[in-house]
Amino acid sequence: MKKLWIVYFSGLLLLVLFFYGVASGWFGKMPTFEELEDPKSNLATEIYSSDSVLLGTYFVENRSNVSYKHLSPYLPQALISIEDERFFEHSGIDVEALGRVIYGLITGSNKGGGSTITQQLAKNLFPRGNLTKPQLVLRKFKEWVTAAKLERTYSKEEIIAMYLNTVFFGNNSYGIKQAARTFFGKTPDSLNIQESALMAAVVNAPSFYNPFRHPDRAITRRNLVIEKMANNGFISKHVADSVSKLPLGVKKKGGLSHNTGLATYFREYLRGKMKKWCETHYKADGTPYNLYKDGLKIYTTINSKLQKYAEEAVKEHLSKDLQPAFYKHWKGYTNAPFVFKGDNIDVKKEIKKVMMRSVKQSERYRVLKNKGLSMDSIMRIFHTPVKMQLFSWNGPIDTVLSPYDSIRYNKFILHAGLMSIEPKTGFVRAYVGGINYRFFKYDHVTQGKRQVGSTFKPFLYSLAMQEGEFTPCTKIPNISYSVELDDGTFWTPRNAGTKHIGEEVTLKWALANSNNWISAYLISRFSPQSVIQLARKMGVTSEIPAVPSIALGTPDISLYEMVGAMNTFPSQGVYVEPVFVTKIEDKHGNVIERFVPKKTEAMDDVTAYKMIKLMEGVVESGTGVRLRYKYGFKNPIAGKTGTTQNQSDGWFMGIVPQLTTGIWVGADDRSVHFRSIALGQGANMALPIWAIYMKKVYADSTLWIKQWKDFDKPFNAASINFDCDKQDGNNSNSPEDFDNRQIDF
């Protein structure tokens, strides 16, 4: 008997010593107290709109944490019922369940698993990796010790929340927050009984019980969870029977992806900015932040409603009006949609040049070239038909087409960019970089630079009025002007309009009609260098050649720069650099950095107000007059249309007291465009998008943007005459003057 007790106590001592050794790290590294306090897991960075709508995430694992109080009460009930019925009774290790497992191993009968929720959490927090069988056994003991430590460190509620945050639910969803959005389009606190039961059901085998791929398995497993919830007294048998009859209710669209949701182009633009930010900002341990793993929360200036209305406006105009008109316009033309002007032009040769340039710019070409293929081999691949999807406004087209022909197909597609900014704050409220991010990755807000046409003229007119000699009602003879160039030759722009030739016209009338002769006169008076200097103060950083023709808008400038510059006018002469982010928080909710706009005084407030009044003339009786007679706007609007050479680009800048918006429309290739000014002008291509957008904005009473607001008038501008019609009778026009003969470039 004495020997038996010695063996017993020796075995007990060895067991205690073994677990002490495991806890002390004798058999390999164990999680430290700090790691238990702040367990490391890959957390997705979340992007929020200014009105608290989740726009998207950046992730390695699409995971975001939630606290216990933000869980539906049914979630813990469902999880405990199916995974760990004695969760609130044990301290990390369920002895009864462990005994059942041992008995099953001895007898060969399967009596279920013995891992508690806490043990599973330990496994999720500190993954096993690839282990041999002996290592796996040792690892199991380590998880027991870790589970016991977790129980001492956290409350039962915190352990439930941590488990639901770390577990994989399938469909690229890590954690309950992403899973609830992916499967049901909900937040975790709003899940009902059957939805909570399904979430608890799939964690055991996410692929096997995937409700999208295996709905029959998923519903059987879900109903088992519901049955166990009733057996454990969480719900009544009657409720269990009722909800078990309900369908799964999962949403086929699933969660957010990089190609779907609101503000796809903005999210990609922000990704680049945030990656650079992370490289120069450091965590407490001295390492830089990781955009994809550290669970940052980025609070942007985007308003989800304005963003939605902007995207809808682009789609409505292009899909219903402009793109169909473009197809009709080119129907029956052999070389459609290309236009090449000039003497002795070999059209077929020019088309081949354009197409080959597009081939070499494609991702397919880059991949094939990097593989070392010859040009002949690459072109054979480009001319070989393959299965593919093409963009259309009616949904993706499944077809078999050669990559080369798909490029020709895409040449017909018209694109657009839109950006809205709040005048005094510089907050960017809407950002539409293109028509469909899945098919067209190029961002026409910040990446694209195109000729701006007559939207450049406000820079020139501002300079003229800033010098004090000119006012909106100053008269200038409407005659052809020539500007001498450095080489002794002369630049003489043409003018399409025929009204008031030889008469004196006001600056307000000249801008409203995009008169090129008056622009030539002004650039000869104030020099290209002076205009460029003012444009720089207004935020334009693109290269602008110091030549007289910039007066007509020859420079290539991004939409981002143009909107920021035009915003100087309602901001009373102060350039406010556009702001995209207000603050960034870490995963604990601590603010890492706040952002405020950078401001520069570009001109005095009186000059800015003069320009607002001039640009109001564009809408009252100029190239933007259809906003009045066609769309019915009666509120104060300052605007400027722009149409570049051969109608390759259509622009509209629309300014109201609380919002500055710029829009560009055109094809990706400048040789693709309408052949007529009536169809290709900015007033037809871009202005309608602004009208549709603002109609939606004004109709939403929950927004702060009100139609009755007027522009602030500086005290020093009280003595200036802005009503040029009373002074002169040559400032009125009919709508037909601009729809048929208007030319901006």
C-alpha positions in Angstrom: 0.0 0.0 0.0 2.9 2.4 0.9 4.5 1.8 -2.6 1.1 2.5 -4.2 0.8 5.9 -2.4 4.4 6.7 -3.4 3.6 5.9 -7.0 0.4 8.0 -6.8 2.0 11.0 -5.3 5.1 10.7 -7.5 2.8 10.6 -10.5 0.8 13.6 -9.2 4.1 15.5 -8.5 5.3 14.7 -12.0 2.0 15.9 -13.5 2.1 19.2 -11.5 5.8 19.6 -12.4 4.9 18.9 -16.1 2.2 21.5 -16.2 4.5 23.9 -14.3 7.1 23.3 -17.0 4.6 23.9 -19.7 3.5 27.1 -18.1 7.1 28.2 -17.6 8.0 27.6 -21.2 10.3 24.5 -20.6 8.7 22.8 -23.6 8.6 25.8 -25.9 7.5 29.4 -25.8 4.2 30.2 -24.1 2.1 33.4 -24.6 3.3 36.1 -22.2 1.0 38.1 -19.9 1.2 41.0 -22.3 0.2 38.8 -25.2 -2.8 37.5 -23.3 -3.7 41.1 -22.3 -3.4 42.2 -26.0 -3.6 39.2 -28.2 -2.3 39.7 -31.7 -4.7 39.0 -34.6 -5.0 40.4 -38.1 -7.6 43.1 -37.9 -9.0 44.8 -41.0 -8.7 48.5 -41.3 -12.2 50.0 -41.6 -13.1 53.1 -43.7 -16.1 55.1 -42.4 -18.0 57.9 -44.0 -18.7 61.2 -42.2 -22.2 59.9 -41.4 -20.8 56.7 -39.8 -21.5 54.3 -42.7 -18.8 51.6 -43.3 -17.5 52.2 -46.8 -15.1 49.3 -46.9 -12.1 47.5 -45.4 -8.4 46.8 -46.1 -7.4 43.4 -44.9 -5.3 40.2 -45.0 -8.1 38.6 -42.9 -11.4 40.4 -43.2 -11.8 40.7 -39.5 -13.0 43.5 -37.1 -13.6 43.3 -33.4 -16.8 44.0 -31.5 -17.4 44.0 -27.7 -19.9 41.7 -25.9 -22.4 44.5 -25.5 -22.6 44.8 -29.3 -23.6 41.2 -29.8 -27.1 39.9 -30.2 -28.1 38.1 -26.9 -28.9 35.0 -29.1 -25.3 34.7 -30.3 -23.7 33.6 -27.0 -26.7 31.4 -26.3 -26.4 29.7 -29.7 -22.6 29.3 -29.4 -22.7 27.9 -25.9 -25.5 25.5 -26.8 -23.6 23.9 -29.7 -19.9 24.3 -28.6 -19.7 24.3 -24.8 -22.9 23.7 -22.8 -21.0 24.0 -19.4 -19.1 27.2 -20.4 -20.2 29.1 -17.3 -19.4 26.2 -15.0 -15.7 25.4 -15.9 -12.5 27.4 -15.7 -11.2 26.8 -19.2 -11.1 23.0 -19.2 -14.3 20.9 -19.0 -13.4 17.8 -17.0 -16.6 16.0 -17.8 -16.2 16.6 -21.5 -12.5 15.5 -21.3 -13.6 12.3 -19.5 -16.0 11.6 -22.3 -13.3 12.0 -24.9 -11.0 9.6 -23.0 -13.7 7.1 -22.7 -14.4 7.3 -26.4 -10.8 6.7 -27.2 -10.6 3.6 -24.9 -13.9 2.1 -26.2 -13.6 3.3 -29.8 -16.9 5.1 -29.6 -17.2 8.8 -30.6 -18.7 10.8 -27.8 -17.9 14.3 -29.1 -15.1 16.8 -28.7 -13.7 18.0 -25.4 -12.4 21.4 -26.3 -14.1 24.3 -24.5 -14.7 27.7 -26.1 -11.8 29.0 -24.1 -9.5 26.3 -25.5 -10.7 27.0 -29.0 -10.0 30.7 -28.4 -6.4 29.8 -27.3 -6.0 27.8 -30.5 -7.3 30.7 -32.6 -5.2 33.4 -30.8 -2.0 31.4 -31.0 -2.2 29.1 -34.1 -0.6 25.7 -34.1 1.1 25.7 -37.5 2.3 22.4 -39.0 3.1 20.0 -36.1 4.1 16.3 -35.8 1.8 14.1 -33.6 4.1 14.4 -30.5 4.2 18.1 -31.0 0.5 18.2 -31.4 0.0 16.4 -28.1 2.3 18.8 -26.4 0.5 21.7 -28.0 -2.8 20.5 -26.6 -1.4 20.7 -23.1 -0.1 24.2 -23.8 -3.6 25.2 -24.9 -5.0 23.9 -21.7 -2.6 26.1 -19.7 -3.3 29.1 -22.0 -7.1 28.5 -21.6 -6.7 28.6 -17.8 -4.7 31.8 -18.0 -7.3 33.3 -20.3 -10.0 32.5 -17.8 -8.1 34.3 -15.1 -7.4 37.3 -17.3 -10.8 37.8 -18.9 -14.5 37.5 -17.9 -16.7 34.9 -19.5 -18.4 37.6 -21.6 -15.1 38.9 -22.8 -14.0 35.4 -23.8 -17.2 34.9 -25.8 -16.6 38.1 -27.6 -13.0 37.3 -28.3 -13.9 33.9 -29.6 -16.5 35.3 -32.0 -14.0 38.0 -33.1 -11.3 35.4 -33.9 -13.2 32.5 -35.5 -13.4 32.0 -39.3 -16.9 31.9 -40.7 -16.1 31.2 -44.4 -16.6 33.4 -47.4 -13.5 35.5 -46.5 -15.2 36.6 -43.2 -13.1 36.5 -40.1 -14.9 37.4 -36.9 -18.6 37.9 -36.3 -18.8 41.5 -37.4 -17.7 40.7 -41.0 -19.7 37.5 -41.0 -22.9 39.2 -40.0 -22.4 41.7 -42.8 -21.4 39.0 -45.3 -24.2 36.6 -44.7 -27.0 38.9 -43.7 -26.0 42.5 -44.3 -26.4 43.3 -40.6 -24.5 44.2 -37.6 -23.9 41.5 -34.9 -26.3 43.2 -32.4 -29.3 42.9 -34.8 -29.1 39.1 -35.6 -32.2 37.2 -34.7 -32.5 33.7 -33.3 -32.2 31.7 -36.6 -29.4 34.0 -37.9 -27.4 33.6 -34.6 -28.0 29.9 -34.8 -26.5 29.8 -38.3 -23.5 31.8 -37.3 -22.8 29.3 -34.4 -23.5 26.4 -36.7 -20.9 27.2 -39.4 -17.9 27.8 -37.1 -17.4 24.0 -36.7 -16.8 23.5 -40.4 -17.1 26.7 -42.5 -16.7 25.1 -45.9 -18.9 22.0 -45.1 -21.7 24.1 -43.7 -21.4 27.1 -46.1 -24.9 28.3 -46.6 -24.2 29.6 -50.1 -22.8 26.4 -51.4 -24.4 23.8 -49.2 -27.8 25.2 -48.0 -29.2 21.8 -47.1 -26.3 21.0 -44.7 -26.4 24.5 -43.3 -30.1 24.5 -42.5 -29.8 21.0 -40.9 -26.9 22.2 -38.7 -28.7 25.5 -37.9 -31.8 23.6 -36.7 -29.6 21.4 -34.5 -28.3 24.6 -32.8 -31.9 25.9 -32.4 -32.9 22.5 -30.9 -30.0 22.7 -28.4 -30.9 26.3 -27.5 -34.3 25.0 -26.5 -32.8 22.1 -24.6 -30.6 24.5 -22.6 -33.6 26.7 -21.8 -32.5 29.8 -23.8 -35.7 29.6 -26.0 -39.0 27.7 -25.7 -39.7 24.6 -27.6 -42.5 26.4 -29.4 -40.2 29.2 -30.6 -37.6 26.6 -31.7 -40.2 24.7 -33.7 -41.3 28.0 -35.4 -37.9 29.4 -36.3 -36.6 26.0 -37.5 -39.2 26.2 -40.4 -37.8 29.5 -41.6 -35.4 29.8 -44.6 -31.7 30.6 -44.1 -32.2 34.2 -45.2 -28.6 34.7 -46.3 -27.9 37.5 -48.8 -26.5 36.3 -52.1 -24.4 39.5 -52.5 -22.4 38.8 -49.4 -20.1 41.4 -47.9 -18.1 44.3 -49.2 -15.4 43.7 -51.8 -12.9 46.0 -53.4 -15.0 46.1 -56.6 -18.4 46.7 -55.0 -20.1 49.1 -52.6 -19.9 52.8 -52.4 -16.9 54.9 -53.3 -14.8 52.1 -54.8 -12.4 54.6 -56.6 -12.1 56.7 -53.5 -11.3 53.6 -51.4 -8.5 52.7 -53.8 -7.2 56.3 -53.8 -7.3 56.3 -50.0 -5.4 53.0 -49.9 -2.4 54.5 -51.6 -2.4 57.5 -49.3 -2.8 55.4 -46.1 0.0 53.0 -47.1 2.3 56.0 -47.2 1.0 57.3 -43.9 1.6 53.9 -42.3 5.2 53.9 -43.4 5.9 57.1 -41.3 3.7 56.4 -38.2 4.8 54.0 -35.6 3.1 51.8 -32.9 4.3 51.7 -29.3 6.7 48.8 -30.1 8.5 51.0 -32.7 7.2 49.2 -35.7 5.2 51.0 -38.4 1.4 50.5 -38.7 0.2 47.9 -41.0 -2.8 48.9 -43.1 -4.0 45.4 -43.5 -3.4 43.9 -40.0 -3.6 46.6 -37.3 -7.4 47.3 -37.3 -7.2 51.0 -37.9 -10.4 53.0 -38.2 -10.2 55.8 -40.9 -12.9 58.4 -40.6 -13.3 60.1 -44.0 -15.1 63.3 -45.1 -17.2 61.4 -47.7 -21.0 61.7 -47.0 -22.6 58.4 -47.9 -25.8 60.0 -49.2 -24.0 62.5 -51.4 -21.7 59.7 -52.7 -24.7 57.6 -53.5 -26.5 60.4 -55.3 -23.3 61.2 -57.3 -22.8 57.6 -58.4 -26.5 57.4 -59.4 -26.3 60.6 -61.4 -23.3 59.5 -63.4 -25.0 56.2 -64.1 -28.3 57.7 -65.0 -27.0 60.2 -67.5 -24.4 57.9 -69.2 -26.5 54.8 -69.3 -29.8 56.3 -70.3 -28.8 59.3 -72.5 -25.2 59.8 -73.4 -23.9 56.3 -74.2 -26.9 55.3 -76.3 -26.6 58.6 -78.1 -22.9 57.9 -78.8 -23.6 54.4 -80.2 -26.4 55.9 -82.4 -24.1 58.7 -83.5 -21.4 56.2 -84.7 -23.7 53.5 -86.2 -22.7 52.5 -89.7 -19.3 54.1 -89.7 -16.4 51.8 -90.7 -13.8 53.5 -88.6 -16.0 54.1 -85.6 -15.4 55.5 -83.0 -12.1 57.2 -84.1 -11.8 60.6 -85.6 -8.5 61.9 -87.1 -8.2 65.3 -88.6 -5.5 66.6 -90.9 -4.3 66.4 -94.4 -3.1 63.1 -95.8 -4.0 61.2 -92.7 -3.9 57.4 -93.1 -6.9 56.5 -90.9 -6.2 52.8 -90.7 -2.6 53.4 -89.8 -3.6 55.9 -87.0 -6.2 53.4 -85.7 -3.5 50.7 -85.5 -1.2 53.1 -83.6 -3.9 53.8 -81.0 -4.8 50.1 -80.7 -1.2 49.0 -80.2 -0.7 51.7 -77.6 -3.6 50.4 -75.7 -2.3 46.8 -76.1 1.0 47.8 -74.6 -0.7 49.6 -71.7 -2.8 46.5 -70.7 -2.1 44.3 -67.8 -2.2 41.2 -70.1 0.6 42.6 -72.2 2.7 43.4 -69.1 2.3 39.8 -67.8 3.2 38.2 -71.1 6.1 40.6 -71.7 7.5 39.7 -68.2 7.4 36.0 -69.1 9.8 36.7 -72.0 7.3 36.2 -74.9 8.2 37.7 -78.3 5.9 40.4 -79.8 4.7 37.9 -82.4 3.7 35.5 -79.7 2.0 38.2 -77.6 0.0 39.4 -80.6 -1.1 35.8 -81.4 -2.5 35.6 -77.9 -4.2 39.0 -78.2 -5.9 37.8 -81.4 -7.0 34.5 -80.0 -10.7 34.4 -78.8 -11.2 33.5 -75.1 -14.1 33.5 -72.7 -14.5 36.9 -71.0 -16.9 39.4 -69.5 -17.4 42.9 -71.0 -18.8 45.9 -69.3 -22.3 47.2 -70.3 -24.7 49.4 -68.5 -27.2 46.5 -68.5 -24.8 44.2 -66.6 -21.7 42.2 -67.5 -21.8 40.5 -70.9 -20.5 36.9 -71.1 -18.9 36.4 -74.4 -16.0 34.8 -76.4 -13.8 37.5 -77.9 -10.2 38.1 -78.6 -8.4 40.5 -76.2 -7.6 42.8 -79.1 -11.3 43.1 -80.1 -12.3 43.6 -76.5 -10.0 46.7 -76.5 -11.8 48.0 -79.6 -15.1 47.4 -77.8 -14.0 49.3 -74.8 -13.0 52.3 -76.9 -16.7 53.0 -77.4 -17.3 53.4 -73.7 -17.7 56.9 -72.3 -16.3 57.6 -68.8 -16.8 60.2 -66.2 -15.3 61.6 -63.0 -17.0 63.7 -60.3 -15.8 65.3 -57.1 -17.7 67.5 -54.6 -16.1 69.6 -52.0 -17.4 71.7 -49.1 -16.2 75.3 -49.6 -15.1 76.4 -46.2 -13.9 73.1 -44.7 -12.4 71.6 -47.8 -14.1 68.3 -47.0 -14.5 66.0 -50.0 -18.1 64.9 -49.8 -18.4 62.8 -53.0 -15.7 61.1 -55.2 -16.6 59.2 -58.3 -13.5 58.2 -60.1 -15.1 56.3 -62.9 -18.2 54.3 -64.1 -17.3 50.8 -62.8 -14.2 49.9 -60.8 -14.4 46.2 -61.6 -13.9 46.8 -65.3 -12.1 50.2 -65.4 -9.5 50.8 -62.6 -8.3 54.2 -64.0 -9.3 57.0 -61.6 -10.5 60.1 -63.5 -10.5 62.3 -60.4 -6.8 62.2 -59.3 -5.0 60.0 -61.9 -6.4 61.4 -65.1 -5.3 64.7 -66.5 -7.1 66.1 -69.5 -7.4 69.4 -71.3 -9.8 71.6 -69.3 -11.1 73.9 -72.0 -13.0 77.0 -70.9 -13.1 75.9 -67.3 -9.6 77.5 -67.2 -11.0 80.9 -68.1 -12.0 81.8 -64.6 -8.3 81.9 -63.7 -7.7 84.5 -66.4 -10.8 86.6 -65.5 -9.9 86.5 -61.8 -6.5 87.9 -62.6 -8.0 90.7 -64.6 -10.5 91.7 -61.9 -7.9 91.3 -59.1 -5.8 94.0 -60.7 -8.7 96.4 -60.1 -9.1 97.7 -63.7 -11.9 95.3 -64.6 -15.3 94.6 -63.2 -18.0 92.1 -64.4 -19.6 94.9 -66.4 -16.4 96.3 -68.0 -16.9 96.5 -71.7 -14.4 95.3 -74.3 -14.7 95.3 -78.1 -15.8 91.9 -79.4 -13.3 91.7 -82.2 -10.5 89.3 -83.2 -7.3 89.8 -81.2 -3.8 88.5 -82.0 -1.1 87.8 -79.5 2.6 88.0 -80.6 4.6 85.0 -79.7 8.3 84.8 -78.8 9.3 83.8 -82.3 7.6 86.8 -83.8 4.6 84.9 -85.1 1.0 85.6 -83.9 -1.5 83.5 -82.2 -5.1 84.3 -83.3 -7.9 82.2 -81.8 -11.1 81.6 -83.7 -14.5 82.3 -82.3 -17.7 80.3 -83.1 -20.2 82.8 -81.9 -21.6 85.4 -84.3 -23.5 87.6 -81.9 -22.3 91.2 -81.2 -19.3 91.0 -83.5 -17.6 94.4 -83.5 -19.7 95.6 -80.6 -18.6 96.2 -77.0 -19.5 93.3 -74.6 -19.1 93.0 -70.9 -16.8 90.5 -69.2 -19.9 88.8 -67.7 -21.3 88.3 -71.2 -17.9 87.1 -72.6 -17.5 84.5 -69.9 -21.1 83.4 -70.1 -20.6 82.8 -73.9 -17.1 81.4 -73.6 -15.9 84.1 -75.9 -12.4 83.3 -77.1 -11.6 86.7 -78.5 -12.0 88.4 -75.1 -9.8 85.7 -73.6 -7.2 86.5 -76.1 -7.4 90.2 -75.3 -7.1 89.5 -71.5 -4.1 87.1 -71.9 -2.3 89.8 -74.0 -2.9 92.3 -71.2 -1.8 90.2 -68.2 0.6 87.6 -69.6 0.5 83.7 -69.3 3.0 83.8 -66.5 0.7 85.9 -64.3 -2.2 83.5 -64.9 -0.1 80.5 -64.1 1.0 82.2 -60.8 -2.6 82.7 -59.8 -3.5 79.1 -60.7 -0.7 77.9 -58.5 -2.1 79.9 -55.6 -5.4 78.2 -56.2 -3.9 74.7 -55.9 -3.1 73.8 -59.5 0.2 71.8 -59.6 0.1 70.3 -63.1 2.5 71.7 -65.7 1.1 74.7 -67.5 3.1 76.0 -70.5 3.6 79.8 -70.4 1.9 80.4 -73.8 -1.1 82.5 -74.7 -3.3 79.5 -75.7 -3.7 78.5 -72.1 -6.4 81.2 -72.1 -8.6 78.7 -73.9 -7.8 75.8 -71.6 -5.0 73.9 -73.4 -3.3 72.6 -70.2 -3.9 69.0 -69.0 -5.1 69.3 -65.4 -6.8 66.8 -63.1 -10.4 67.1 -61.9 -9.1 67.1 -58.3 -7.1 70.2 -59.0 -9.8 72.0 -60.9 -12.5 71.4 -58.2 -10.1 72.5 -55.5 -9.3 75.7 -57.5 -12.9 76.5 -58.3 -13.7 76.1 -54.6 -11.6 79.2 -53.9 -14.4 81.4 -55.2 -17.1 80.4 -52.7 -14.4 80.2 -50.0 -14.0 84.0 -50.4 -10.6 83.9 -52.1 -9.0 81.3 -49.8 -7.7 78.1 -51.4 -8.6 75.2 -49.1 -6.7 72.0 -49.9 -9.3 69.2 -50.3 -9.5 67.0 -47.2 -10.3 63.3 -47.4 -9.8 62.1 -43.8 -10.7 63.8 -40.5 -9.1 61.3 -38.0 -7.4 57.9 -37.7 -7.9 55.6 -34.7 -6.0 52.5 -33.6 -7.8 49.2 -32.8 -8.4 50.4 -29.2 -10.2 53.6 -30.3 -7.3 55.9 -29.5 -7.0 58.8 -31.9 -3.6 58.6 -33.6 -3.9 61.7 -35.8 -6.4 64.4 -36.7 -6.4 66.2 -40.0 -7.2 69.9 -40.7 -7.3 71.6 -44.1 -4.4 73.7 -45.3 -5.5 77.1 -46.4 -3.8 79.7 -48.6 -5.1 83.2 -49.5 -5.2 83.2 -53.3 -7.1 86.4 -53.9 -9.2 89.0 -51.9 -12.8 88.2 -51.1 -14.1 90.9 -53.5 -12.3 89.4 -56.5 -13.7 86.0 -55.5 -17.2 87.4 -55.3 -16.8 89.1 -58.7 -16.0 85.7 -60.2 -19.0 84.1 -58.5 -21.2 86.8 -60.1 -19.5 86.2 -63.5 -20.0 82.5 -63.3 -23.7 83.0 -62.3 -24.0 84.7 -65.7 -23.0 81.4 -67.3 -26.1 79.8 -65.8 -28.4 82.8 -66.1 -27.9 83.4 -69.8 -24.8 81.5 -71.0 -23.5 78.1 -71.8 -25.1 76.6 -68.6 -28.5 78.1 -69.2 -30.2 74.7 -69.6 -29.9 74.4 -65.8 -32.7 77.0 -65.8 -34.9 76.2 -68.8 -34.5 72.4 -68.9 -33.8 71.3 -65.3 -35.8 74.1 -63.6 -33.2 75.3 -61.0 -34.1 78.7 -59.7 -31.5 79.0 -56.9 -28.1 80.8 -57.1 -25.7 78.8 -59.2 -22.3 79.7 -60.4 -21.0 77.5 -63.2 -18.6 77.0 -66.1 -18.7 74.6 -69.0 -15.7 73.4 -70.8 -15.3 71.7 -74.2 -11.9 70.8 -75.5 -10.5 70.4 -79.1 -12.6 68.1 -81.2 -15.1 67.6 -78.3 -12.7 65.1 -76.7 -13.5 66.3 -73.2 -16.7 67.7 -71.7 -16.5 69.6 -68.4 -18.8 71.3 -66.0 -18.0 73.2 -62.8 -21.1 73.8 -60.7 -20.9 75.9 -57.5 -23.6 76.5 -55.0 -23.0 78.2 -51.6 -22.5 74.9 -49.7 -21.0 72.7 -52.4 -18.5 72.9 -55.2 -18.7 70.1 -57.8 -16.7 69.4 -60.9 -17.5 66.8 -63.6 -15.5 65.5 -66.5 -16.9 63.2 -69.3 -15.1 61.7 -72.2 -13.6 58.5 -73.7 -10.3 57.0 -72.4 -8.8 57.8 -75.8 -8.8 61.4 -77.0 -9.3 60.3 -80.6 -12.7 59.0 -79.6 -15.4 61.6 -79.3 -18.6 63.0 -80.8 -18.2 64.7 -84.2 -20.6 67.5 -83.4 -20.4 70.4 -80.9 -24.1 70.0 -80.1 -23.5 66.5 -78.7 -19.9 66.9 -77.6 -20.0 70.1 -75.6 -19.6 70.2 -71.8 -23.2 71.4 -71.5 -24.4 68.2 -73.0 -21.9 65.7 -71.7 -21.2 66.8 -68.1 -23.7 69.4 -67.0 -26.7 67.0 -66.9 -24.8 64.9 -64.4 -24.6 67.9 -62.1 -28.3 68.6 -62.6 -29.3 65.0 -61.7 -27.0 65.0 -58.8 -28.2 68.3 -57.3 -31.8 67.4 -57.8 -31.3 64.4 -55.6 -29.3 66.4 -53.0 -31.9 69.1 -52.7 -34.7 66.6 -52.5 -33.1 65.0 -49.4 -34.3 67.1 -46.4 -31.9 65.3 -44.0 -28.9 67.0 -45.7 -27.5 70.3 -44.7 -27.3 71.6 -48.3 -30.3 73.9 -48.9 -31.6 75.4 -52.1 -32.5 78.7 -50.6 -28.9 79.6 -49.5 -27.1 82.5 -51.3 -23.5 83.3 -51.7 -22.0 85.6 -49.0 -21.4 89.1 -50.3 -18.4 91.0 -48.9 -19.1 94.4 -47.5 -16.5 96.0 -49.8 -18.5 94.7 -52.9 -21.6 96.6 -52.1 -20.8 99.5 -54.5 -20.0 97.2 -57.5 -22.5 96.9 -60.2 -23.2 93.2 -61.1 -26.5 93.7 -63.1 -24.9 94.3 -66.5 -28.2 93.7 -68.3 -29.5 97.1 -67.0 -26.3 98.7 -68.2 -26.2 97.1 -71.6 -28.7 95.2 -73.7 -26.3 92.8 -75.3 -26.1 90.2 -72.5 -29.2 88.2 -73.2 -29.3 85.0 -75.2 -31.7 82.2 -76.1 -31.0 78.6 -75.2 -30.5 77.7 -78.9 -27.4 79.9 -79.0 -25.5 77.4 -76.9 -27.0 74.1 -77.8 -26.1 74.4 -81.4 -23.2 76.9 -81.8 -21.4 77.1 -78.5 -17.6 76.4 -78.6 -15.4 76.6 -75.5 -12.0 75.8 -76.9 
